[in-house]
Amino acid sequence: MPLVPFLTQSWDITGFILIVYELNGPIRFTRASCREKMKKAFNLWRQLTEASLNQGAGRFAQVHERWPLKHNSRKHSQLGHTAQESPGDIFERYLNNAIGSSTLALELLRQFCLISRATNLDGEPLLSEKLLILIEATDMLLPEGEIRNLSQADRHRVSIVQDWISDTDFMKGADTVIFITESKSLVNSRIMRLPQVVRVEIPAPQMETRRHFISWFNRTGGNRNNGEEAMGRSLNLWGTQSQLSMLTAGLSIQALRQMLTAAYYSGEKLMPETVIEKVAEFIQTQLGEDVVEFKKPAHTLKNIVGNRNLVTFLKTELIPRITSTGPDAIPGLSVCGPIGSGKTFIFEALAGELDIPVLVLKNIRTMWFGQTDVIFERLRRLLMALVKVLIFVDEADTQFGDVGREAHSTERRLTGKIQAMMSEPQLRGNITWLLMTARIYNLSPDLRREGRVGDIVVPVLDPDGEDRVMFLRWVVHDVICGTLSDEVLETLLEQTEGYSAASFAALRADLKAAKNQKGKLTVDEIVEVVSDRILPNIAQIRKYQTLQAFVNCTRKSLLPVEYSIDIRESWLREIAKLESIGIRG
């Protein structure tokens, strides 16, 4: 059920006059009797106002002077009344003129609140009921933006509403105005920052809500007017309704209804792949394809070459804590290491091994004023509904800003909100953040603290020892003619000194290209290809990033050397030395 009809039904109660204004629609009263009461109060108010004007003074004269008859538009210039018009005709004409004129509609609603507080000559209130006013699509009526950049009509509406809800008598009164919008960040901050404006957020449907809806739909076929069970047809599911409710985390009830309706009438079995595709499509529509992407990696940890110690750690230590829903669950982890070390490939394999949805954040900092906050609100609403999701953030140092004084206020606000969300108890066990960067030192220290993504900082380093041998065998496996002798292996190890995982992958591509031209390669031909290659001139930068990975690592078992305070100090001295000659990764 849409929100406005739901609220009008829920709040249609004794003692209140419920008024609804929808963009480009009429100002409507939910009951005809309430409309007549307001019309009667309006007529009395005008009579009292005109009497006060004729006397030249009085509180109602001051109110009447604020009536919106000073606009230059043709519609507004016709709002004055003639002596032949009755007060009732004036009331109806104002309501009619407010259709299609949101500025006039807002001013008229403000005047209704003035009438609600007005009294007659005997001091009795003109209205005995309180007003409850619903205003839909507030973000279009009062758009966010610097006031000088708004159109004249937008500025006028912001001014009307600001005066309206900042009025001392209104704040002391009993009337209530409900602004309905997707995100509070879309509404002009002059209104939303007022202390009397209280934010009420409607969360995305939780698992129990979705399960209830699926059960109801299965019984009725989605016909809410059908009190009886749907005869002869039900949803054809691959599993249970509970499994479907879990897999549809992130969908709104309307999106879930659309998917179930298609499955119900087609009669085809609703498979997990279809559900996941629908969820991914809905989330990308909500957040934007340039902001978020659903990913299902095709490879797993079995496809990882070398990195034996790291893969063992992932299997025995990390995966149990990601899949846990208890107190041992981790909110997130950081992955660091020099560029080209294989961070993305390895942890995509981890995601493939987990077989849980992977949500890739691509760009949550936008150039448009206010849009970053809107995207964050949508993201938070989504995450609160999801169950067991890995949030994958590659190049995290560019995705999140700083919180220092030199950072832009939008970046500080965004980073602060992300940090708070990472440590939110409600999300622990459901959401795991995975931040990857070669420049972990550029991440905010608040992000890197324990309780967020600082619990586990995993270094991914260049292959060494037996891992390098495994990489070399992987490189030549499909191209060599014959076997790789120990003597040739030793030669290749010398010539590939300093190779990263990316370097070995590039060498493999070169050898495959040579194989396509010549067929299987001899040992000499392989050595010739290897000896002809020159590594890019980024060795010092990669060394700096490697040292930073050592310093930031939180597990001694993941370091290639025996850890001690002295060796840590030596790493810091090397970092300082590189920085002194201008080397920063």
Disulfide bonds with the S-S distance in Angstrom:
none
